[in-house]
Amino acid sequence: MDETDLGFKRSGLHLLVVGLWAATSAVCFLEILTVRGLVVRIYARFAATGRSYGPEYFGGATLGTLTTLAMAIVCIVVIIGCGEYHYRNVGKPESWKLFGWTIAFELSILVLALFI
């Protein structure tokens, strides 16, 4: 094996890491809406009293906005933090373990949305 083969394998590994990071980043932004929907549905379930829904509506809208803001901050921190971590540890087992945890956590949120 000469150096061109090794360079190609390393660049292929870098492309795989960038692709996985971009995919998890896109799913992270999708989860902003998913978590907002979860929170509003849970709130609506417990806030429905059978009378006028005016205060409950505004409470749900406020809670949805605050959830969106909090999830946006969390997603930005996760995207920047994971990107930096993968950049420094590309190809190491720690990087793949973080990918595994990230994908498992994102999938668990999406599966939870199916049941709530």
NUDODREN-20644 format. One record per residue (C-alpha): residue number from 0; residue in one letter; chain; x, y, z negated. Coordinates in Angstrom, 2 decimals. Example, Ala and Ser with C-alpha at 12.3 -4.5 7.8 and 13.67 -1.06 7.14 Angstrom:
- pos, code, unit, east, north, up
- 0, A, A, 12.30, -4.50, -7.80
- 1, S, A, 13.67, -1.06, -7.14
This chain:
- pos, code, unit, east, north, up
- 0, M, A, 0.00, 0.00, 0.00
- 1, D, A, 1.48, 3.34, 0.97
- 2, E, A, 0.72, 6.80, -0.38
- 3, T, A, -1.96, 7.58, 2.20
- 4, D, A, -4.07, 4.66, 0.99
- 5, L, A, -3.67, 5.79, -2.61
- 6, G, A, -4.56, 9.38, -1.71
- 7, F, A, -7.65, 8.21, 0.14
- 8, K, A, -8.79, 6.13, -2.82
- 9, R, A, -8.24, 9.04, -5.18
- 10, S, A, -10.13, 11.45, -2.94
- 11, G, A, -12.94, 8.91, -2.61
- 12, L, A, -13.06, 8.66, -6.38
- 13, H, A, -13.20, 12.45, -6.64
- 14, L, A, -16.05, 12.56, -4.13
- 15, L, A, -17.94, 9.92, -6.11
- 16, V, A, -17.49, 11.85, -9.35
- 17, V, A, -18.61, 15.12, -7.74
- 18, G, A, -21.61, 13.37, -6.19
- 19, L, A, -22.66, 11.79, -9.48
- 20, W, A, -22.16, 15.09, -11.32
- 21, A, A, -24.28, 16.93, -8.72
- 22, A, A, -27.02, 14.29, -8.96
- 23, T, A, -27.15, 14.44, -12.75
- 24, S, A, -27.19, 18.25, -12.55
- 25, A, A, -30.16, 18.21, -10.18
- 26, V, A, -32.05, 15.78, -12.40
- 27, C, A, -31.26, 18.01, -15.38
- 28, F, A, -33.04, 20.94, -13.73
- 29, L, A, -35.96, 18.66, -12.85
- 30, E, A, -36.22, 17.75, -16.51
- 31, I, A, -36.82, 21.38, -17.47
- 32, L, A, -40.30, 21.10, -15.97
- 33, T, A, -40.78, 17.58, -17.31
- 34, V, A, -39.99, 18.52, -20.91
- 35, R, A, -42.13, 21.66, -20.62
- 36, G, A, -45.04, 19.52, -19.48
- 37, L, A, -44.46, 17.07, -22.33
- 38, V, A, -44.44, 19.81, -24.95
- 39, V, A, -47.55, 21.51, -23.58
- 40, R, A, -49.42, 18.19, -23.36
- 41, I, A, -48.52, 17.31, -26.96
- 42, Y, A, -49.58, 20.79, -28.08
- 43, A, A, -52.86, 20.54, -26.19
- 44, R, A, -53.58, 17.17, -27.73
- 45, F, A, -53.30, 18.51, -31.27
- 46, A, A, -54.59, 22.05, -30.69
- 47, A, A, -57.89, 21.11, -29.05
- 48, T, A, -60.53, 21.84, -31.66
- 49, G, A, -63.71, 21.99, -29.59
- 50, R, A, -64.27, 25.70, -29.95
- 51, S, A, -62.96, 28.66, -27.94
- 52, Y, A, -59.60, 27.85, -26.38
- 53, G, A, -58.30, 31.42, -26.08
- 54, P, A, -55.74, 31.34, -28.92
- 55, E, A, -54.75, 27.79, -28.07
- 56, Y, A, -54.14, 28.74, -24.44
- 57, F, A, -51.83, 31.59, -25.34
- 58, G, A, -50.08, 29.41, -27.90
- 59, G, A, -49.50, 26.75, -25.26
- 60, A, A, -48.27, 29.31, -22.74
- 61, T, A, -45.85, 30.76, -25.28
- 62, L, A, -44.64, 27.32, -26.31
- 63, G, A, -44.14, 26.36, -22.65
- 64, T, A, -42.11, 29.50, -21.98
- 65, L, A, -39.92, 28.96, -25.05
- 66, T, A, -39.40, 25.32, -24.08
- 67, T, A, -38.40, 26.34, -20.56
- 68, L, A, -35.91, 28.85, -21.90
- 69, A, A, -34.40, 26.38, -24.38
- 70, M, A, -34.15, 23.62, -21.75
- 71, A, A, -32.53, 25.99, -19.25
- 72, I, A, -29.84, 26.87, -21.80
- 73, V, A, -29.32, 23.19, -22.64
- 74, C, A, -29.07, 22.26, -18.95
- 75, I, A, -26.54, 24.99, -18.22
- 76, V, A, -24.40, 23.93, -21.17
- 77, V, A, -24.61, 20.26, -20.18
- 78, I, A, -23.79, 20.96, -16.52
- 79, I, A, -20.79, 23.15, -17.30
- 80, G, A, -19.56, 20.95, -20.14
- 81, C, A, -19.88, 17.68, -18.23
- 82, G, A, -18.34, 19.21, -15.10
- 83, E, A, -15.33, 20.39, -17.05
- 84, Y, A, -15.00, 17.07, -18.87
- 85, H, A, -15.19, 15.05, -15.65
- 86, Y, A, -12.70, 17.40, -13.97
- 87, R, A, -10.17, 16.76, -16.73
- 88, N, A, -10.84, 13.02, -17.10
- 89, V, A, -11.66, 11.85, -13.58
- 90, G, A, -11.27, 8.10, -13.21
- 91, K, A, -10.80, 7.44, -16.94
- 92, P, A, -13.16, 5.18, -18.88
- 93, E, A, -14.30, 8.10, -21.03
- 94, S, A, -15.62, 9.87, -17.95
- 95, W, A, -17.61, 6.83, -16.84
- 96, K, A, -18.96, 6.37, -20.35
- 97, L, A, -20.19, 9.99, -20.35
- 98, F, A, -21.85, 9.38, -16.97
- 99, G, A, -23.56, 6.34, -18.46
- 100, W, A, -24.83, 8.25, -21.48
- 101, T, A, -25.97, 11.19, -19.35
- 102, I, A, -27.87, 9.02, -16.87
- 103, A, A, -29.41, 6.92, -19.66
- 104, F, A, -30.60, 10.02, -21.53
- 105, E, A, -32.04, 11.62, -18.40
- 106, L, A, -33.84, 8.42, -17.42
- 107, S, A, -35.24, 8.03, -20.94
- 108, I, A, -36.77, 11.51, -20.74
- 109, L, A, -38.32, 10.73, -17.35
- 110, V, A, -39.69, 7.40, -18.61
- 111, L, A, -41.06, 9.08, -21.74
- 112, A, A, -42.95, 11.50, -19.51
- 113, L, A, -44.79, 8.55, -17.97
- 114, F, A, -46.23, 7.54, -21.34
- 115, I, A, -47.10, 10.93, -22.85
